[in-house]
Amino acid sequence: MNTLHTRHDSLLGLGGLFVAGALLSFSALAATPAPTPSAQAAEINAKFEQDKANCLATKAGAERTVCLNQATRARTSARNAPIYDDATYRHNKFDRCRVLSGDEARDCFARMKGEGTTSGSVEGGGIYREKVTIEVGAVPTPTPAASAP
């Protein structure tokens, strides 16, 4: 019997969007070394100084205070964000497959390695991965239909 198996992964939701974004940016990150903690801190501080200067130049009174508070919160958030490197992205990419077993796990790992087709985007709401496996087996013998009297 010929059987057509189609396995799908759909990354939806906020967590899925994060993972999808990480997967999409993986190839770009592979070409660029991850920033060192000190380089990343310098970038965060430079961004904060730019935001602070914009607040002081364009806002007045309570708006300036709100703007400065937002810039400070953004800097704190950036400082507390985890640093991801290529190894972390590769590990995270396969995490969803580790909870599966058998053919499902094998097919999931294959999709994460790039086998099959990929469509969609983070902006569109998710990345859709599909791998079609055609299994060829014995053709079942038809059972004779009972003849009507």
Buried (B, 14 or more C-beta within 10 A) or exposed (E): EEEEEEBEBBBEEEEBBEBBBBBBEBEEBEEEEBEEEEEBEEEBEEBBEEBBEEBEEEBEEEEBEEBBEEBBEBBEEBEEEEEBEBEBBEEBBEEBBEEBEEEEBBBBBBBBEEEBEBEBEBEEBBBBBBBEBEEEEEEEEEEEEEEEE
